[in-house]
Amino acid sequence: MSAHKSASKCIATSTIAASARAVFSAQRCLVLVAVCCAAVAWLAGPLGRMLVALPLLLFGPGFLLERTLRPIAHPSPYLLPPFWLGLSLSAIALLYQWITAIGLSLTNPVLTLLVLGCGLGVIVQLWHAGATASVRLRLDPWMLALMAVLALTIWTRVEEVRALVLPNWVDSVHHALMIRVAAERGQAPLDLRPYLPITELPYHWGYHVFVATLLRLAGSSLPQTMLWSGQALNVLHVLTVAGLAVYLWRRPMAGIAAAITVGLISIMPAYYVSWGRYTQLTGLLLVAPIAIAWLELLRAPHWRLVTTLALLLAGLSLIHFIVLLYALMFLAASGGIWLVRGERVGWASIRAAGSSAGLALLITAPWLLVLVRRKLLPNTDASALPLLGGGTFNALDLNLLWAGQNRLLIALALTVALWAIWRRRAVAAMLLGWLGLLIMSANPWMVLYLLPAAGGALALSLVQRRRWGWAAASASLLLLNPAFVKLPYLSLLTNEAVVISLFLPLGLLIGGGAAWLWDALAPRPVWGRILAALALAALAGWGGWKLRDVVNPRTVLARPGDVSAIEWVATHTAPDARFLVNTAGWLRTGRGSDGGWWILPLTGRWVSAPPVIYDYAAPAYVQAVRARNAIVSGFKPGREQQLYDMIDREQITYVYLSSADGPLTPSVFPAAAGFEQVYARDGVSIFAVHRGGR
């Protein structure tokens, strides 16, 4: 009897222990710790709320969508983050699109409920997944290496912006205005009134609604939200390129090497912070999941993949239309290689591809209507931005092409491509074909050299087979050469946009070469791989150290004094105050030349030089702004009266001057001419205009 009770007690104890292990598995413990840390951070203030909201917005919606759709049956851990990220960004953009299209607004209570629901959904999914998780965590050395690369990349990106008070250069200013509009209205920033007279803005805005959502949740300042979210998006290229490299080359080492190349060696995308090129940076994050979903769709078409690919393509069209074209070029290059290799592509694959395209067009119908009305249909009320370009605007900037370590990276990538093609690796042909399409998209004239050569070779082949009619038709391609035909370029697809996107195909090719080298060292003694790993780690450390100061000081327009001065403007001037700011020449539009350019997006006050996105307004307004900018940027001593007349004509009430270089200086605005200095601190001067004093 005693033995029976003892046995029963042991069984009960074992059952309780097993239940405890099931309830408190390692994954569930991590979930509890993460929730507690998130709660503490949320209560700590705006920075803490940003640390919680940013990863939730970046990965939460996509995580739930991926768990629902299951586009890939048994994905490796490297493939999941790109899908979570891409689907999250797409879902947020699509939500704003349809909210705006039906005339509603994403109010704060609705937004809070949606985010809470997303967070709870993530916790529930992770908790249930933890029921089958092993108590002992298995640490994959490759994943640990990737996390180390990610951590080092985070350090470099933090160091890059340590001295910045406002985002850099030209693009950041209009990005900030669009984010402000989206945050204030809870809608897509298609209508920029009252700040700018623009309705139905045909400018991609997926990035802006994402940052606007983060801004509303965290309650942080607009500039800091832009800077830190932008650096987070920059860091995440390490995960997306690693995932795509592992998928293409089927080797974890390919992912590690690609991540090191993109995150720590290549000057791009790290340099994007110098320009505030946040929209293209965000769009390129979706290329990896789109490529993986497409290749899986060709291999095994399924409605889950159809839906996933459609969501990603639709989201990318809202985030960055040019990058969407780049992604479509990858689809074309990889699909062409698939056909050339003789892979079986049946009607199921064709129907699946067509269904994805059709579904993507359907769910972005409101945005497509805006693009058609503003870009394709004649509209005399809007400033027309031509689709076809010419002149020297698209000239290849060799300094940009060979910036940083690009010579070495391009040489390595081409070497790997040639080796892999010699080994008949379809992946290399696919990436090289994609690279070729990218280059030709910005340089259509190259076709005029390829078509005659292809036509001549084809004509000779047909003559040998006595097919005279087809031979004559092929020979007609000889007429399509630079001597007879001149091709313009598409203004959307420029050499600059292509060059700063090359880091993606270059990183993927170099990752494949590193994987081949790692495999080649396998038969050797273990010290060979140890030395290779140490060399790779040293290269990563060297690259990270070099990138910590990547910001170009010439693109820094604002100084610390500007932040205090703009805060003074917000609290000491009327909402209808009008500011004259320093201006410099830039393309056709002109740009602000100091921190005063930020007055409009940060305070809502009128400025003489609005963000360059004003070019989408009506032609009369555009011409008026360009005329003002020309007067200011071309000012020289002796032209004071012309400047004063413009101040009177535009009813300007204040003049903002920073210590940064600019044509206007405090000496141009003496008290005798009716100007009163009302602010002078940290190199910033603000003058009130008294028209009766002149």
C-alpha positions in Angstrom: 0.0 0.0 0.0 2.8 2.3 0.9 4.6 1.5 -2.3 1.5 2.2 -4.3 1.1 5.6 -2.6 4.7 6.4 -3.3 4.4 5.4 -6.9 1.2 7.5 -7.2 3.0 10.4 -5.6 5.9 10.1 -8.1 3.5 10.0 -11.0 1.7 13.0 -9.8 4.9 14.9 -9.2 6.1 13.9 -12.7 2.8 15.1 -14.2 3.0 18.4 -12.4 6.6 18.9 -13.6 5.7 18.0 -17.1 2.8 20.5 -17.0 5.1 23.2 -15.6 7.6 22.5 -18.4 4.8 22.8 -20.9 3.5 26.1 -19.4 6.9 27.6 -18.8 8.9 26.4 -21.8 11.9 28.5 -22.9 9.9 30.3 -25.6 7.0 31.1 -23.2 9.5 32.4 -20.6 11.0 34.7 -23.3 7.5 35.9 -24.2 6.7 36.8 -20.6 10.0 38.6 -20.2 9.5 40.5 -23.4 6.0 41.6 -22.4 7.2 42.8 -19.0 10.1 44.7 -20.6 7.8 46.2 -23.1 5.4 47.4 -20.4 8.2 49.0 -18.5 9.6 50.7 -21.6 6.2 52.0 -22.6 5.8 53.7 -19.3 9.3 55.2 -19.5 8.3 57.9 -22.1 8.4 58.6 -25.8 11.8 56.9 -26.4 10.6 53.7 -24.6 7.3 53.7 -26.5 9.2 54.0 -29.8 11.4 51.0 -28.8 8.1 49.0 -28.3 6.1 50.3 -31.2 8.8 50.2 -33.8 9.4 46.4 -33.8 5.7 45.8 -33.4 4.8 47.8 -36.5 7.7 46.4 -38.5 7.1 42.7 -37.8 3.7 42.3 -36.0 1.2 42.6 -38.8 3.4 40.6 -41.2 3.9 37.9 -38.5 0.2 37.4 -38.2 -0.3 37.4 -41.9 2.5 34.9 -42.5 1.1 32.6 -39.8 -2.3 32.8 -41.5 -1.3 32.4 -45.1 1.7 30.0 -44.6 3.1 30.9 -48.0 6.1 28.5 -47.5 5.4 25.1 -45.9 8.7 24.6 -44.1 10.6 27.9 -44.2 14.1 28.2 -42.7 14.5 30.8 -39.9 16.3 33.1 -42.4 13.3 33.4 -44.7 10.7 34.4 -42.0 12.0 38.0 -41.1 11.9 39.2 -44.7 8.3 38.0 -45.1 7.2 39.5 -41.7 8.8 42.8 -42.6 7.5 43.0 -46.2 3.9 42.0 -45.2 3.9 44.5 -42.3 4.9 47.4 -44.4 2.4 46.4 -47.1 -0.5 45.9 -44.7 0.0 49.3 -43.1 0.1 51.1 -46.4 -2.9 49.2 -47.8 -4.9 50.0 -44.6 -4.3 53.7 -45.1 -5.1 53.5 -48.8 -8.5 52.0 -48.2 -9.3 54.1 -45.2 -8.6 57.2 -47.3 -10.5 55.9 -50.4 -13.7 55.4 -48.5 -13.5 58.8 -46.8 -12.7 57.7 -43.3 -9.9 58.6 -40.9 -7.7 56.4 -38.7 -8.5 58.1 -35.4 -6.4 57.7 -32.3 -8.8 55.3 -30.6 -9.1 53.1 -33.7 -5.4 53.1 -34.2 -4.8 52.2 -30.5 -7.3 49.3 -30.8 -5.7 48.0 -33.9 -2.2 48.1 -32.5 -3.4 46.5 -29.2 -5.1 43.8 -31.2 -2.0 43.2 -33.3 0.2 43.0 -30.1 -2.2 40.6 -28.4 -2.4 38.4 -31.5 1.4 38.2 -31.7 1.6 37.2 -28.0 -1.1 34.6 -28.4 0.6 33.1 -31.4 4.0 33.0 -29.7 2.5 31.5 -26.5 0.8 28.7 -28.4 4.0 28.1 -30.4 5.8 27.8 -27.1 3.7 24.9 -26.0 5.8 22.6 -28.3 9.1 24.4 -27.8 11.9 22.6 -26.2 13.0 23.7 -22.8 16.6 23.8 -24.0 17.2 26.5 -26.6 19.2 25.3 -29.6 21.7 28.0 -30.6 22.4 27.8 -34.3 26.0 29.1 -34.9 25.0 30.6 -38.2 22.1 32.4 -36.7 24.4 33.7 -33.9 26.8 34.9 -36.5 24.0 36.8 -38.3 22.9 38.3 -35.0 26.4 39.5 -34.4 26.5 41.2 -37.9 23.1 42.7 -37.1 24.4 44.1 -33.8 27.5 45.6 -35.3 25.4 47.2 -38.1 23.1 48.7 -35.4 26.2 50.2 -33.8 27.3 51.8 -37.0 23.9 53.2 -37.8 23.6 54.7 -34.3 27.0 56.3 -34.6 26.2 57.8 -38.0 23.4 60.0 -36.6 24.8 60.7 -33.2 25.5 64.4 -34.1 22.4 65.0 -36.2 19.6 67.2 -34.9 17.3 67.0 -38.0 17.3 64.6 -40.9 19.5 65.6 -43.8 19.3 67.2 -47.2 16.4 67.8 -49.6 14.2 64.7 -49.5 13.8 64.7 -45.7 11.9 68.0 -45.7 9.1 66.9 -47.9 9.0 63.5 -46.2 8.5 65.3 -42.9 5.6 67.4 -44.3 3.9 64.3 -45.7 4.3 62.5 -42.4 2.9 65.4 -40.5 -0.2 65.5 -42.8 -0.7 61.7 -42.5 -0.4 61.9 -38.7 -2.8 64.8 -38.4 -5.5 63.4 -40.6 -5.1 59.6 -40.1 -5.1 59.3 -43.9 -2.8 58.9 -46.8 -1.1 62.2 -47.6 -2.7 62.8 -50.9 -4.0 66.3 -50.1 -1.3 68.6 -48.6 -3.6 71.6 -48.0 -3.3 74.0 -46.2 0.4 73.6 -46.2 0.8 73.3 -50.0 -1.9 73.7 -52.7 -1.7 70.1 -53.8 -4.5 67.6 -54.1 -4.2 64.0 -55.4 -0.5 63.9 -54.9 1.0 61.2 -57.2 3.9 60.5 -54.9 4.4 57.2 -53.2 3.5 57.5 -49.5 3.8 54.0 -47.9 6.8 55.0 -45.9 5.2 58.2 -44.7 2.1 56.5 -43.2 4.3 53.9 -41.5 6.3 56.7 -39.7 3.1 58.7 -39.0 1.7 55.6 -37.2 4.9 55.3 -35.2 4.8 59.0 -34.5 1.3 58.9 -33.1 2.0 55.8 -31.0 5.3 56.9 -29.5 4.5 60.6 -29.1 8.1 61.4 -29.9 9.2 64.4 -32.0 8.9 64.2 -35.8 12.6 64.6 -36.6 13.7 62.0 -34.0 11.1 59.6 -35.2 12.3 60.0 -38.8 16.0 59.6 -37.9 15.6 56.5 -35.7 13.0 54.7 -37.7 15.1 55.4 -40.8 18.2 53.9 -39.3 16.1 50.9 -38.2 15.0 50.4 -41.7 18.6 50.7 -42.9 19.7 48.0 -40.4 17.0 45.6 -41.5 18.6 45.2 -45.0 21.0 42.9 -43.2 18.1 40.4 -42.5 16.4 40.7 -45.9 19.5 40.2 -48.0 20.7 37.4 -45.7 17.3 35.6 -46.2 17.3 36.0 -50.0 21.0 34.9 -50.2 20.4 31.8 -48.2 17.3 31.0 -50.3 19.1 31.4 -53.6 22.4 29.7 -52.8 21.1 27.2 -50.2 24.0 27.9 -47.9 23.9 29.8 -44.5 27.4 31.2 -45.3 25.9 33.0 -48.3 23.6 34.9 -46.0 26.3 35.8 -43.5 28.6 37.1 -46.3 25.8 39.0 -48.0 24.8 40.6 -44.7 28.3 41.7 -44.0 28.6 43.2 -47.5 25.4 45.1 -47.3 25.5 46.1 -43.7 29.2 46.8 -43.1 31.2 47.0 -46.3 29.1 48.7 -49.0 28.7 52.4 -48.6 25.1 51.9 -49.6 22.6 51.7 -48.0 24.4 53.3 -45.1 24.9 56.5 -47.0 21.1 56.9 -47.6 21.0 58.9 -44.3 23.0 61.6 -45.9 20.2 62.2 -48.4 17.2 61.3 -46.4 16.4 58.7 -49.1 14.0 56.9 -46.8 11.3 55.9 -49.4 13.7 54.0 -51.6 15.4 52.5 -48.6 12.0 51.2 -47.4 11.0 49.9 -50.8 14.1 47.9 -51.3 13.3 45.9 -48.2 10.4 44.3 -50.1 12.5 43.0 -52.9 13.7 39.9 -51.0 10.3 38.6 -50.0 8.9 39.3 -53.4 11.8 37.4 -55.1 11.3 34.4 -52.7 7.6 34.3 -53.2 7.9 34.5 -57.0 10.5 31.7 -57.2 8.3 29.5 -54.9 5.3 30.3 -57.1 7.2 29.1 -60.2 8.2 26.0 -58.4 4.9 25.1 -56.8 2.0 27.5 -57.5 -0.5 27.8 -54.7 -3.2 30.3 -53.7 -1.3 31.1 -50.5 1.7 32.2 -52.5 -0.6 34.1 -55.0 -2.1 36.1 -52.1 1.3 36.7 -50.5 2.9 37.9 -53.7 0.0 40.1 -54.5 0.1 41.8 -51.1 3.8 42.4 -51.4 3.6 43.9 -54.9 0.6 46.0 -53.9 2.4 47.3 -50.8 5.6 48.1 -52.8 3.6 50.1 -55.4 2.5 52.4 -52.5 6.0 52.6 -50.9 8.2 53.2 -53.9 7.0 52.8 -57.5 10.6 52.8 -59.0 11.6 49.9 -56.7 8.5 48.1 -57.8 9.9 48.3 -61.4 13.2 46.9 -60.1 11.4 44.0 -58.4 9.5 43.3 -61.7 12.9 43.2 -63.5 14.0 40.5 -61.1 10.8 38.6 -61.8 11.5 38.9 -65.5 15.1 37.9 -65.3 14.5 34.9 -63.0 11.4 33.8 -65.1 13.5 34.0 -68.3 16.2 31.9 -66.8 13.6 29.4 -65.6 12.3 29.1 -69.1 15.7 28.9 -70.7 16.7 26.1 -68.4 13.7 24.1 -69.6 12.0 24.0 -66.2 8.5 22.9 -66.4 6.2 25.9 -66.3 2.6 24.8 -66.8 -0.7 26.6 -67.0 -0.9 26.5 -63.2 2.2 28.7 -62.8 1.0 31.1 -65.5 -2.4 31.4 -64.0 -0.9 31.9 -60.5 1.4 34.7 -61.8 -1.5 36.3 -63.6 -3.7 36.0 -60.5 -1.1 37.7 -58.3 -0.7 40.6 -60.8 -4.5 40.9 -61.1 -5.1 40.8 -57.3 -2.3 43.4 -56.7 -3.9 45.7 -59.3 -7.3 45.2 -57.7 -6.3 46.0 -54.1 -4.4 49.1 -55.2 -7.2 50.4 -57.5 -7.6 53.8 -55.6 -3.9 54.5 -55.9 -3.7 53.5 -59.5 -6.6 55.8 -60.4 -4.6 58.7 -58.8 -1.6 57.8 -60.9 -3.6 57.6 -64.1 -5.3 60.9 -63.5 -2.2 62.8 -62.6 0.4 61.1 -64.7 -1.2 59.8 -67.8 -4.3 61.9 -68.5 -4.0 65.5 -69.7 -4.5 67.9 -66.8 -4.1 71.6 -67.2 -4.5 72.3 -63.5 -1.4 70.3 -62.4 2.3 70.7 -63.0 3.2 68.0 -65.4 6.3 66.0 -64.5 7.5 64.4 -67.8 7.9 60.6 -68.0 10.6 61.0 -70.7 13.8 62.8 -69.9 16.8 64.1 -71.7 19.9 66.2 -71.4 22.6 65.6 -68.8 20.3 64.9 -65.8 20.8 61.1 -66.2 24.6 61.3 -66.7 26.4 58.6 -64.8 28.2 60.0 -61.8 31.5 58.1 -61.6 32.2 59.4 -58.1 29.0 57.9 -57.0 29.6 54.6 -58.8 33.0 54.1 -57.3 32.2 55.5 -53.8 33.5 53.7 -50.8 34.5 50.1 -51.5 32.5 49.8 -54.7 35.4 49.0 -57.0 36.3 46.0 -54.9 32.7 44.9 -54.5 31.9 45.1 -58.2 35.1 43.2 -59.1 34.3 40.5 -56.6 30.6 40.2 -57.7 31.5 40.0 -61.4 34.2 37.4 -60.6 31.7 35.3 -58.8 29.2 35.7 -61.6 31.6 34.5 -64.2 32.7 31.6 -62.1 29.1 30.5 -61.4 28.1 30.8 -65.0 31.0 28.6 -66.0 29.8 26.2 -63.4 26.3 26.5 -65.0 24.7 27.9 -61.8 21.3 29.4 -62.7 21.4 31.7 -59.7 24.3 33.7 -61.1 22.7 34.0 -64.5 19.5 35.2 -62.8 21.3 37.9 -60.7 23.5 39.0 -63.7 20.4 39.2 -65.9 18.7 41.3 -63.2 21.8 43.5 -62.9 21.8 44.0 -66.7 18.1 44.9 -66.8 18.7 47.5 -64.0 21.5 49.1 -65.9 19.6 49.1 -69.2 16.5 50.5 -67.6 18.4 53.7 -66.9 20.3 53.6 -70.2 17.9 52.5 -72.9 20.4 53.6 -75.6 22.3 50.3 -74.8 19.5 48.5 -76.7 20.6 50.2 -79.8 23.9 48.4 -79.6 22.5 45.1 -78.7 19.7 44.9 -81.2 21.8 45.3 -84.4 24.3 42.7 -83.1 21.5 40.2 -82.3 19.8 40.9 -85.6 22.9 40.4 -87.6 23.8 37.1 -85.9 20.2 35.9 -86.3 20.1 36.9 -90.0 23.3 35.0 -90.7 21.9 31.9 -89.0 18.7 32.1 -91.0 20.5 32.6 -94.3 22.4 29.4 -93.7 19.1 27.6 -93.3 17.7 29.4 -96.4 14.9 31.2 -94.6 15.2 34.3 -96.7 12.1 36.1 -95.4 12.9 35.7 -91.7 16.5 36.6 -92.5 15.5 39.9 -94.1 13.3 40.7 -91.2 16.1 40.0 -88.8 18.5 42.1 -90.8 16.1 45.1 -90.4 17.3 45.3 -86.8 20.6 46.6 -88.2 18.7 49.9 -88.7 18.0 50.2 -85.0 21.4 51.6 -84.1 22.7 54.9 -82.6 23.4 56.3 -86.1 19.7 56.4 -87.0 17.8 56.2 -83.7 18.0 58.2 -80.5 16.2 57.0 -77.3 15.3 59.2 -74.4 15.4 57.8 -70.9 12.5 57.4 -68.5 12.7 60.2 -65.9 11.7 57.6 -63.2 14.6 55.3 -63.9 17.9 57.2 -63.6 21.5 56.1 -63.3 21.6 57.5 -59.8 18.7 55.5 -58.6 20.2 52.3 -60.1 23.7 52.9 -58.8 22.5 53.4 -55.2 20.5 50.1 -55.4 23.4 48.0 -56.7 24.3 46.9 -53.2 21.5 44.3 -53.3 22.6 42.3 -56.4 26.3 42.8 -55.5 25.7 41.5 -52.0 23.9 38.4 -53.2 26.6 37.6 -55.7 29.4 38.0 -53.2 27.4 35.9 -50.7 27.4 33.1 -53.3 31.1 33.4 -53.7 31.8 33.2 -50.0 29.6 30.1 -49.7 31.6 28.4 -52.5 34.9 29.3 -50.8 33.6 28.0 -47.5 32.5 24.7 -49.1 35.9 24.4 -50.8 37.6 24.6 -47.4 35.6 21.7 -46.0 38.1 18.9 -47.0 40.9 20.9 -45.5 41.9 20.9 -41.8 39.6 22.7 -39.5 42.0 25.6 -39.1 41.3 26.7 -42.7 37.7 27.5 -41.9 38.7 29.0 -38.5 41.1 31.4 -40.4 38.4 32.2 -42.9 35.9 33.0 -40.2 38.4 35.2 -38.4 39.2 37.0 -41.6 35.5 37.6 -42.2 35.0 38.9 -38.7 38.0 41.2 -39.1 36.5 42.5 -42.4 33.2 43.1 -40.7 34.8 45.1 -37.9 36.9 47.1 -40.3 33.9 47.9 -42.5 31.8 48.9 -39.5 34.5 51.2 -38.2 34.8 52.9 -41.6 31.0 53.4 -41.9 30.5 55.1 -38.6 31.2 58.5 -40.2 29.4 58.0 -43.5 27.3 61.2 -43.3 28.4 63.8 -45.8 28.7 67.1 -43.9 27.7 69.0 -47.0 24.2 67.5 -46.7 23.7 68.7 -43.1 21.5 71.8 -43.4 20.4 72.2 -39.8 22.5 72.8 -36.6 21.5 72.6 -32.9 20.8 76.3 -32.9 18.1 75.8 -35.6 16.1 73.4 -33.3 15.8 76.0 -30.6 15.0 78.7 -33.1 12.3 76.7 -34.7 10.8 75.9 -31.3 10.8 79.7 -30.6 9.0 80.2 -33.9 6.3 77.7 -32.9 5.6 79.4 -29.6 6.2 83.1 -30.4 4.8 83.7 -33.8 1.2 83.6 -35.1 0.1 80.5 -37.1 -0.3 82.8 -40.2 3.3 84.2 -40.0 5.2 84.1 -43.2 9.0 83.5 -43.3 11.7 84.4 -45.8 14.4 81.8 -45.7 17.8 81.4 -47.4 17.7 79.5 -50.6 20.2 77.8 -52.9 19.9 76.5 -56.5 18.9 72.8 -56.9 17.7 71.2 -60.1 14.8 73.3 -61.4 13.1 73.8 -58.1 15.6 75.4 -55.7 16.0 74.3 -52.1 16.4 75.8 -48.6 20.0 76.2 -47.6 19.8 76.1 -43.8 17.6 75.0 -40.9 15.0 77.6 -41.7 13.7 75.3 -44.4 12.3 73.1 -41.7 9.9 75.8 -40.4 7.0 74.6 -42.6 7.0 70.8 -41.7 7.7 71.4 -38.0 5.5 74.5 -37.3 3.1 74.8 -40.2 4.2 78.3 -40.9 4.5 79.6 -44.5 8.1 79.8 -45.9 9.3 81.4 -49.1 11.0 78.1 -50.2 8.5 75.3 -49.6 9.6 71.6 -49.8 10.5 70.6 -53.3 7.4 68.5 -53.6 5.7 71.8 -54.4 6.5 70.9 -58.0 3.3 68.8 -58.1 1.1 71.9 -57.6 -0.5 74.0 -60.4 1.9 75.6 -62.9 1.2 79.1 -61.8 2.1 78.3 -58.2 5.2 76.4 -59.3 6.4 79.4 -61.4 5.8 81.8 -58.5 7.9 79.7 -56.1 10.7 79.3 -58.6 10.7 83.1 -59.1 11.0 83.7 -55.4 13.8 81.1 -55.0 15.7 82.7 -57.9 15.6 86.1 -56.3 16.9 84.8 -53.0 19.5 82.3 -54.4 20.7 84.9 -56.9 20.9 87.8 -54.4 24.0 90.0 -54.5 24.8 93.3 -52.8 23.0 96.1 -54.7 19.9 94.1 -55.2 18.3 94.9 -51.9 15.3 96.8 -53.4 14.4 93.8 -55.5 14.4 91.7 -52.3 12.4 94.2 -50.3 9.8 94.5 -53.1 9.4 90.7 -53.0 9.0 90.8 -49.2 6.2 93.4 -49.6 4.5 91.5 -52.5 4.5 88.2 -50.6 3.4 89.9 -47.3 6.4 88.3 -45.5 6.4 89.0 -41.7 9.7 87.4 -40.6 13.2 86.7 -42.0 15.0 83.6 -40.7 18.8 83.4 -41.1 21.1 80.7 -39.9 24.9 80.6 -39.6 25.0 78.1 -42.5 26.2 79.5 -45.8 23.6 81.4 -47.7 23.2 84.5 -49.9 21.3 86.5 -47.3 23.1 87.8 -44.2 21.9 90.0 -41.2 23.5 93.0 -42.8 20.9 92.9 -45.6 18.1 93.7 -43.1 19.0 96.9 -41.1 16.6 98.6 -38.7 16.6 101.6 -41.0 14.9 99.5 -43.7 12.2 98.4 -41.4 13.6 95.2 -39.9 13.7 94.4 -36.1 15.9 91.6 -34.8 13.6 89.6 -32.4 15.8 86.5 -32.0 19.6 86.1 -31.9 21.0 82.9 -30.4 23.4 80.1 -31.4 24.1 81.6 -34.8 20.4 82.1 -35.8 18.9 85.5 -36.4 15.2 86.2 -36.8 14.0 89.6 -38.0 10.4 90.9 -37.8 9.3 92.9 -40.8 7.7 96.4 -40.2 6.6 97.6 -43.6 5.9 101.1 -42.3 9.5 101.5 -41.4 10.8 101.7 -45.0 
